[in-house]
Amino acid sequence: MPTPTEDLRQHFKAGKQALLNEFAAARPSAAGARRLMRRLCRHVDGVLVQLWRASGISALVPDAALLAVGGYGRGELFPHSDVDILILLPDGTEAHMPGPLKQALEDFIAHCWDIGLELGAAVRTEQESLAAAQADITVQTALLELRWLAGPRPRVQAFAQRQAQQVDVPAFVRAKLLEMRQRHTKHEDTPYALEPNCKESPGGLRDLQVLIWMARAAGFGSTWSELVAKELITSFESQQLQSNEGLLNLIRCQLHLVAGRREDRLLFDLQTVVAERFGYQARDGQRASEQLMRRYYWAAKAVAQLNQILVLNLEERVTDSRARATTRRLNPYFLDRGGLLEIAHDTLYQNDPRAILQTFLMYQQTPGIKGLSARTLRGLYNARGLMDASFRRDPENRRCFMQIMQQTQGQTHALRLMNQTSVLGRYLWVFRRIVGRMQHDLFHVYTVDQHILMVLRNVRRFFIPEHAHEYPFCSQLASQFARPHVLYVAALFHDIAKGRGGDHSQLGAVEVRRFAREHQLSSEDRELVEFLVAEHLTMSRVAQKEDLSEPAVIQDFAQRVRTPRHLTALYLLTVADIRGTGPKVWNAWKGKLLEDLFRLTLRALGGARPDQHADIEARKQDARQQLALLAQLPGGEDKLWSTLTVSYFARHDAQELAWHARALWRHVDGGHAVVCARPSGVGEGLQVLVYAPDQQDLFARICGYFDGASFNILDAKVHTTRSGYALDTFEVTAPALELNHRDLASLVESQLTVVLQRAGPLPAPRRGRLSRRVKSFPYPPRVTLRPDERAQAWLLSVSASDRAGLLYAIARVLAHHGINLQLARISTLGERVEDTFLVDGPALQQNRQQLQVESDLLDALSLPG
């Protein structure tokens, strides 16, 4: 015979599953989500009350009550949310709790868990509850939303009144705002994360709940309509809040259903399934998940805007700060009210739409202004419809926008504020198309609009003396760069055409050409911004994929940039762009490559014709001087250098030449492997020198060691001496080991030497776990093989999703086909790699063998499974 608890378990699970099935079968709607949440809540209410009555707690303590608190107390329950309850006992009960009561309470909570409730339970007396609320803001917040389930209702109502009366409203509001700011900081202060938490991220459901908690504590009501009645928000704002709250509720319900658990993050592997439940399908080159996420971002952005308006209004009402704030009239349109920019009257924007852009210019120009007031934010929110085509064509508005770009300070804050208030996308209609657009390239970690504003921030920092310590060379160049607003415009437009299909650089150049003409930039500046947008990827590609020791490479690039001003602007934009893609993309090695390209090109633009012989002799002389300072015997380097070709000297600087000569002068004909390592001179990691008798699979064995030891190879320079030795130099980043760089260098020297002395077949590449991004958005592998400029070697380019063992897998294929490697450029872009190799070998001279090499490489690059 089933026990009553088993019957109730079956009843609870069957009832809940029926509700979920009904919701899953219906067309997704906000109303359907609200209905599901309320019906789930009522279903849980019924089960809990049955268990309460069966527990006998009321018979033992007649004044005991069962209360719903938190989200469950609001009468809303998501499919897999916790059920938070409070068992409220009369004062004095717990101090003298009899054994039967304690057992009954334990049995009640155990039965709740047994039937499948995800329970969060607290047992307190009334006095303990009030004291806990005083000490803990979380408890106080939960009690604000308490709801009676069982027990003496009048006693519960009296307790709720006592709880409400003891709330220190200003302190509560201050604490909730601090909590919200901490939460926003944890989520990087943006609703545009690629895997946002629809509950906790800025613009998520928690932001709406915080508003209701503060309003309820202050006695203004607990619904949006009640806040309208108190004139905290307008009817239009209430409609917007309810609409966006409905969408977020619906997304969260679908997430719980798809994941089968409490999951509030829009993870990559869930986005597509949720999007398909919404009815989205891939179209116009957009994934279904991208369409869903754009809709989410727009909703979160609206919630963030309205949240800011209501927070400021609540703060003013609660603290009466509006009455006490010092007010200063700035001009007939704007006031400074306690450090916030406020419009002089509510109809300012309707009467004069030009004041919309003037708001942000005034924000930049007025010292002491730290934000916009609720009145101003509300005015901007309601003025969105005024920013139409005629507004965008207005010459006065165009002049005002260029004034914003040309100010000596505040561009980053002004443009971010313009984006947050939807003004930027309304004024620059082309920008509106990329707001909330995701980039599934495993490279960028921001949406397109956030990436653009991040790049603009980075460019702006080059011109701010306080940030000169971050990138001194960029700051030095920026200090001599006239009319920096040209760079700001280029940063604003460099990715403006993302997501349209085609080459976004060329499409963006068309857009910025139109903007420059309409905003009356000079012909020189128009030409420069168009060049920068069209070529913003070129410098990075040349620096990271081509051999900078080749004079032809430098000459071709110099012809492309044409002038030192173009070169400086492109360099600054390139550094800012790479840094703005994500925290893991930029590294010191990329910085060195870009700076090397800049200096070599600047010399070429100055009229200096490349003289490789003179350059090499100068390097050798510099290296000899360094060796003399290290007490090296004169001429000790000659034996090694006599075995090396011009390409070796062209690819290494004087410091590296000296290091190699000092390390190898006694081992030139030693017949055994020599490994030397030292801390890298360009950032964290090591520089590793390998000198060993050459063999077909040597490079693969070295890569196999680095792969097994979890090192990342950034760069490899491979040379074969005339005496048949390999002289290879690697730049590697150190793994997360608790060793300093010198200890790590010693470890690499000993371990790699042992590896090179072993014989036998190459070990299989290790199989590491793929990241969720790679699993959800795999990058299709690509292989291209073409002759270099002199037709003496081949350029091999590979692109693929990054994973452990990838470079080693490539090296194994090259070794298998007897292909010699001369140079390797390893470029990791987020979770995508784009590597370039300079190779030669008999297998590349025949079409059939070349096709087999490419096929084997594609197999090696493909993701497992």
Buried (B, 14 or more C-beta within 10 A) or exposed (E): EEEEBEEBBEBBEEBBEEBBEEBBEEEBEBEBBBBBBEBBBEBBBBBBEBBBEBBBBBEBBEBBBBBBBBBBBBBBBBBBBBBBBBBBBBEEBBEEBEEEBEEBBEBBBEBBEBBBBEBBBBBBBBBBBBBBBBEEBEBBBBBBBBBBBBBBEEBBEEBBEBBBEEBEBBEBBBBBBEBBEEBBEEBBEBBBBBBBBBBBBBBBBBBBBBBBBBBBBBEBBBEBEBBBEBEBBBEEBBEBBBEBBBBBBBBBBBBBBBBEEBBBBBBBBBBBBBBBBBEBEBEEEBBBBBBBBBBBBBBBBBBBBBBBBBBBBBBBBBBEBBEEBEEEEBEEBBBBBBEBBBBBBEEBBBEEBBBBBBBBBBBBBBEEBEBBBBBBBBBBBBBBEBBEEEBBEBEEBBEBBBBBBBBEEBBBBBBBBBBBBBBBBBBBEBBBBBBBBBBBBBBBBBBBBBBBBBBBBBBBBBBEEEBBEEBEBBBEBBEEBEBBBBBBBBBBBBBBBBBBEEEBBEBBBBBBBEBBEEBEBEEEBBBBBBBBBBBBBBBBBBBBBBBBBBBEBBBBBBEBBEEEBBBBBBBBBBBBBBBBBBEEBBBBBBBBBBBBBBBBBBBBBEEEEBEEEEBBEEBBEBBBEBBEEEEBEEEBBEBBBEBBEEBBBBBBBBEBBBBBBBBBBEBBEEEEBBBBBBBBEBBEBBBBBBBBBBBBBBBBBBBBBBBBBBBBBBBBBBBBBEBEBBBBBBBBBBEEEEEEBEEBBEBBBEBBBEBBEEEEEBBEBEEBEBBBBBBBBBBEBEBEBEEBEEEEBBBBBBBBBBBBBBBBBBBBBBBBBEBBBBBBBBBBBBBBBBBBBBBBBEBBEEEEBBEBBBEBBBEBBBBEE
